[in-house]
Amino acid sequence: MTDFTVWDQLLRHYVDPQGRVNYQDWQQQAQGELQNWLDRIQPPDDRQFATEQQLAFWLNLYNALTIRQVLQQYPIASIQPKILGIPNWVGFLYFFVRPVYRLGAQHYSLNHIEHQIIRPQFQDPRIHFALVCASVGCPLLRNEAYQPERLNHQLEEDARRFINDPAKVRFDRQTQILYCSKIFQWYRPDFLQVAPSIPAYIQRYLNPFTLPSLSLSDTTVIRYLAYDWELNDQINP
C-alpha cells in the first residue's frame, strides 16, 4: 500500500484549518522533503488494490504536484498571472498542461491526472471538492492526506464544506437565485451523473441548521460566481 505519512505530516504542519498554505515556510523548510516523497511513491496495482486506495493515491498526488509547482515559483500572487492587467493564459495553461511527473515511462500533467485518470476511472463528482489548484476559488485544501479507509467520509465532508461555504454557494431568497461556484458549470455532466440537476445535487449537502426550510428544485435559477484565482496563501489572506 502507498504510504501517505510524509504527505500527511506536511499538510498538518503547513496548511491551516481554512485550507490556507504557508508556502513561505514550506519552501524554506521542507520543499526537498516533498520532492523526496514524490520521488518514492508508487501507484497501487489496479489488479490488487481497492478503488479507495487507487483514488486516494491520485488525489494526494494531484494536490502534492500542485503544491510543488507553487513552491518552485513562489512568491507568486496567483496561478493565473496577469501582464498589464490581462490574464496570462499561456502561463495558466502551462501550469496545468505541462508534464510535471513521471511514473515509469509515462509522463503526467495535472490535466492528464484529472481528466484522463480520475474523472473517467472513478466517476465520482465529489472529487471536484478534493482536487485543489492552489487558488482561493478552489475547494479548501485538507490539512491531512486522503486515506483509503476514510476516503468516503473525507469526500462527503469535502462536499458539505464546499457547498455550505457562502463564498462558493449561496441562495438569494429575495430573487430566488442560486449563486454557485463555476466548478458546477465546468463539470456539470459529472454532477448530473448522480443528480437530476445542479440544484438537486447541492440540496443533498445543504446544512439544514444554517439554511432551514430552503428547498431547491430542478427549475431553480442558477448564476455562477466569478472564480477567485488568488493564491491560497496564509500571507495576506
C-alpha positions in Angstrom: 0.0 0.0 0.0 1.3 3.5 -0.8 2.4 5.3 2.3 1.0 8.8 2.6 2.6 9.5 6.0 5.1 12.2 4.8 2.4 14.0 2.8 0.1 13.9 5.7 2.7 15.3 8.1 3.5 18.1 5.6 -0.2 19.1 5.3 -0.7 19.1 9.0 2.3 21.4 9.5 1.9 23.8 6.6 -1.9 24.0 6.0 -4.3 25.6 8.4 -8.0 24.6 9.0 -9.1 27.2 6.5 -7.1 25.5 3.7 -4.5 28.3 3.5 -1.0 27.2 2.9 2.2 28.6 4.5 4.1 28.5 1.2 6.9 30.6 2.6 7.9 28.3 5.4 7.2 25.2 3.3 9.5 26.4 0.6 12.3 27.3 3.1 12.0 24.3 5.4 10.5 21.2 3.6 10.5 21.7 -0.2 13.0 18.9 -0.5 11.0 16.6 1.8 8.0 16.9 -0.5 10.2 16.2 -3.5 11.7 13.1 -1.9 8.3 11.7 -1.1 7.2 12.3 -4.7 10.3 10.5 -5.9 9.5 7.4 -3.8 5.8 6.9 -4.1 4.3 4.3 -6.5 0.7 3.9 -7.5 -1.2 0.8 -6.2 -1.6 -2.0 -8.6 -5.1 -1.8 -10.2 -5.4 -5.6 -10.0 -4.7 -5.9 -6.3 -5.9 -2.8 -4.6 -9.4 -1.5 -4.0 -10.9 1.6 -5.7 -10.4 3.7 -2.5 -6.7 3.0 -2.4 -6.3 3.9 -6.1 -8.4 7.1 -5.8 -6.6 8.2 -2.6 -3.3 7.9 -4.4 -4.3 10.0 -7.4 -6.0 12.7 -5.2 -2.9 13.0 -3.0 -0.6 13.0 -6.0 -2.5 15.7 -7.8 -2.6 18.0 -4.8 1.1 17.4 -4.0 2.2 18.2 -7.5 0.1 21.4 -7.4 1.9 22.4 -4.2 5.3 21.5 -5.6 4.6 23.7 -8.7 3.7 26.7 -6.5 6.8 26.1 -4.2 9.0 26.1 -7.3 7.7 29.5 -8.4 6.9 31.2 -5.1 6.4 34.0 -4.3 3.5 34.4 -6.7 0.1 36.0 -6.2 -1.9 33.7 -8.4 -1.5 30.7 -10.6 -3.2 32.9 -13.3 -0.7 35.7 -13.6 -1.5 38.9 -15.3 0.5 41.0 -17.7 -0.6 44.7 -17.7 -3.8 43.6 -16.1 -4.6 41.0 -18.7 -4.7 37.3 -17.6 -1.7 35.4 -18.9 -3.4 32.3 -20.3 -0.1 30.9 -21.7 1.3 30.7 -18.1 -2.0 29.4 -16.8 -2.2 26.6 -19.3 1.5 25.8 -18.8 0.7 25.2 -15.1 -1.9 22.5 -16.0 -0.8 21.1 -19.3 3.0 20.8 -18.9 4.1 17.3 -17.9 5.2 17.6 -14.2 5.5 14.0 -13.1 6.8 10.7 -14.4 5.8 7.1 -13.4 7.8 4.6 -15.4 7.7 5.6 -19.0 4.5 7.7 -18.6 4.7 11.5 -18.2 1.7 13.2 -16.4 0.4 16.7 -16.4 -2.2 17.9 -13.9 -4.8 17.9 -16.7 -3.9 14.3 -17.6 -4.3 13.1 -14.0 -7.6 14.9 -13.6 -9.3 14.4 -17.0 -7.8 11.1 -18.2 -7.5 9.2 -14.9 -9.5 10.5 -12.0 -12.7 11.7 -13.7 -13.2 8.8 -16.2 -12.0 6.0 -14.0 -13.7 6.9 -10.7 -16.7 8.9 -11.9 -17.4 10.5 -8.5 -18.3 14.2 -8.7 -17.1 14.6 -5.1 -13.5 14.7 -6.4 -14.2 18.2 -7.6 -14.3 19.2 -3.9 -11.0 17.4 -3.3 -8.7 18.5 -6.2 -7.1 21.8 -5.3 -5.4 24.1 -7.8 -3.9 26.4 -5.2 -6.5 29.1 -5.6 -9.0 30.7 -3.2 -11.8 29.7 -5.6 -10.8 26.0 -5.3 -12.0 23.7 -2.6 -10.1 24.1 0.6 -7.0 22.0 0.8 -7.4 19.5 3.6 -4.7 19.6 6.3 -4.4 15.8 6.1 -3.9 13.3 3.4 -6.6 11.2 1.9 -6.6 7.8 3.4 -8.3 4.7 1.7 -10.0 3.6 4.9 -11.5 7.0 5.4 -11.9 8.2 1.9 -15.7 8.1 1.6 -16.1 10.1 4.8 -13.4 12.6 3.7 -15.1 13.2 0.4 -18.5 13.6 2.0 -17.0 16.1 4.4 -15.4 18.0 1.5 -18.7 18.2 -0.4 -20.5 19.5 2.7 -17.8 22.0 3.5 -17.7 23.4 -0.1 -21.4 23.6 -0.6 -22.0 25.3 2.8 -19.4 27.9 2.2 -21.2 31.2 1.2 -18.2 32.1 -0.9 -18.9 29.0 -3.1 -22.6 28.5 -2.8 -25.4 30.9 -1.6 -29.1 31.4 -2.3 -30.7 34.8 -2.5 -34.2 34.3 -1.1 -35.4 37.7 -2.4 -34.6 37.0 -6.1 -34.8 33.2 -5.7 -31.5 32.8 -7.5 -28.9 30.2 -6.6 -25.3 31.5 -6.9 -22.6 28.9 -7.0 -19.1 28.2 -8.0 -18.1 27.8 -11.6 -17.0 24.3 -10.7 -20.6 23.3 -11.1 -20.7 24.8 -14.5 -17.4 23.4 -15.7 -18.1 19.9 -14.5 -21.9 19.9 -14.9 -22.0 16.5 -16.7 -20.2 14.9 -13.7 -22.8 16.1 -11.2 -25.7 15.1 -13.5 -24.5 11.5 -13.4 -25.8 11.3 -9.9 -28.5 14.0 -9.6 -31.2 15.3 -12.0 -29.9 18.9 -11.7 -27.2 21.1 -10.1 -29.7 22.5 -7.5 -30.7 18.9 -6.7 -27.1 17.9 -6.1 -26.5 21.0 -4.0 -29.7 20.3 -2.0 -28.5 17.0 -0.7 -25.5 18.6 1.0 -27.0 21.8 2.4 -26.8 22.1 6.2 -30.5 22.3 7.4 -29.3 24.2 10.5 -27.7 27.1 8.6 -30.2 27.1 5.7 -33.5 26.0 7.3 -36.5 25.4 5.1 -34.6 26.0 1.9 -35.8 23.7 -0.9 -34.1 23.9 -4.2 -35.7 22.4 -7.3 -34.7 21.5 -10.8 -36.1 24.8 -12.0 -34.2 26.9 -9.6 -32.4 29.7 -11.5 -28.6 29.5 -11.3 -25.9 32.2 -11.6 -22.3 31.3 -11.5 -19.9 33.3 -9.3 -16.6 34.8 -10.5 -13.7 32.4 -9.8 -11.0 33.7 -7.5 -7.6 32.7 -8.8 -5.7 34.4 -5.9 -3.2 32.1 -4.3 -4.5 30.2 -1.3 -1.6 31.7 0.8 -1.5 32.3 4.5 0.3 35.5 3.8 -2.2 38.4 3.3 -5.3 36.1 3.3 
